[in-house]
Amino acid sequence: MSGFSVTEPSQRQKWIAGLLVITYAMVTLMPLLWIIATGFKSPEDAISYPPKVLFEPSLEGYVNLFSSRTRITTGMQESLQPAETWYEQVARDSGTIIVGPSRYGQRFLNSVVIGFGSTFLAIVFGTMAAYAFSRFKVPIKDDLLFFILSTRMMPPIAVAIPIFLMFRQLGLNDTQLGMILLYTAVNLSLSVWLLKGFIDEIPFEYEEAALIDGYTRFQAFYKVVLPQAATGIASTAIFCLIFAWNEYAFAVLLTSGNAQTAPPFIPTIIGVGGQDWPAVAAGATIFLIPVMIFTILLRKHLLRGITFGAVRK
Amino acid sequence: MAQIIIKNLRKDFGDFTAVKASSFTIEDGEFFMLLGPSGCGKTTTLRMIAGLELPTSGEIFIDGEEVSQKRASQRDIAFVFQMFALYPHMNVRQNISYPLKSQGMPRAQIKAKVAEVAKILGIEDILSKPVGGLSGGDRQRVALGRAIVREPKAFMMDEPLGALDAEFREHMSEELRALHDRMGATTVYVTHDQLEAMQMGDKIVVMNHGSVEQFGVPQQIYDWPASLFVADFIGSPPMNFLHFNGAVGEGDSKVSLSGQVFDIPQQLQAASGDLVFGVRPEHVSLNDASAYKGKVLAIEYLGTTQVITIESANGVLKARVASADMVEVGQQVGLVFNPRTISLFDKSTGAALLSDANKGVLDHG
């Protein structure tokens, strides 16, 4: 018989905790599982009622997502050569032929360029601004910091029209550069505030040691401060990327073609030849992947980042 | 290796003056202590010498060169921080070699240098360890290694033993002093621990409220404090102060306390009003023949000696006497003061009155 422990939970408590966590995870993961499953259903299965839990997997959604097709008659189909590739075969099985790629790939690429580009800039500028706010005597520092934060206080849609007019004048409408600049500006307030907190936690002595060891202040910044702020930078980058990646309102208003990102594009997939839910679901599933990879790559930092400063070592 | 001269150094932070017109000279190869209570400006002074703060006014000469407005990196000094400030993302070897890298020294030479320093400090076996897991003493040694590897003109140390536990401190202070004697480099060392200062320092500057109170070798400062502050700050227990209202004239060698006349060193300065009669506890002895009486309040037994707290007509004082002396709490005892060790102070200014005995010490400070 083991003694009573204050810190170690009992077997029963562990079971209850585990059950709670699993239940919560089930609830929150349900929509995600539904999206992933729907991507592999046939259009008929996707809208069947009651919903099918077990179904025959099909790649039709993915084929439809990446291709533009045209419907053909049964007679025409019989006159064609046998399909050369598996995806052509999938298209023919549903009575269509592929006439070219869809625009999803390009929209997806826009999302990658704009999302990662703006995250990169928000981190570069944010780190430097946060360092300056943390270390130097900046006149009216508190007011400036509040001003930076206040840019986040209104919903983006409130400033969408003026930004639209401004972008039109500057020729930035529907350009990747315009969207990168916009998302960078929106994310800067977040990155400056988060990173300032992280940099404040780094003792000044490390830089002073570097200054005395013969380094310039900028060298001290990037050789000594940056490596130690890596945790904060990683978690801030994830937050910035998630925002830029998922942003919808600005993207709908300010992009239509060349620079359109995936979020405003995905809903338009549905309109091509009936309600193509599997293609929409496939688009959403693929759209999840980069953020997931990025987050998994940085998750060690993210965990430490969120609890950073809570415990002094 | 260098002489450091501080002239009228002053530092203001807004309305607050951290250091007021300090001047002193640190000779080449000296182990120099900046001593004072927290907030006295000693660390600010050190940081100004190192170039981490720029002085509001005044001059700093290192090796004959005026450096007060120069960058830290241009002063060729090394700094040991209280919390060590080892670069946490580097291992021991990288930490020690970091200052050499900034000079663009070739890799092979850096390696040889680091090996040499590691040998001096006895840390060869931990060179490839990360600094995070090191013990306090090893961190201290790595911090010292990073300082000495460059062979700078001078070392600045900001309470380097402050973060160590008491037991280890003793050991480290010996090691530090031995290292200094071996290298012979000018060292400026900040501490608030008077024992540490006396034990390790060749010379001490005592600071209070941003001003230099006294400057000299440990024994002179202990024996002939320049002010009530120094007398109270140095020594454990500190100097006894017997308060009296009276007068001493120039050339007097006696002073009257509550009707009793005591021999004192010949005075070179006249004063009257509220005065303080200062005597160190070890110069107080018990003798029932004395007419100056006091009542024993407490006895602290310390092995070879005992410290006896006595209430006299001029205030409470402590006597450090041999353990063999038999005394009891509540007992009336007669007190005798060693006349050659007495200092008189003017209570209003806090300054020591000049006498034949302390003039040699106080004149040059």
Interface residues (C-beta under 8 A of the other chain):
Chain A: P203 E205 Y206 E208 A209 A210 L211 I212 D213 G214 Y215 T216 Q219 V224 P227 Q228
Chain B: A50 G51 L52 R71 A72 S73 I77 A78 F79 F81 M83 A85 Y87 P88 H89 Y98 P99 S102 Q103 R146 R150
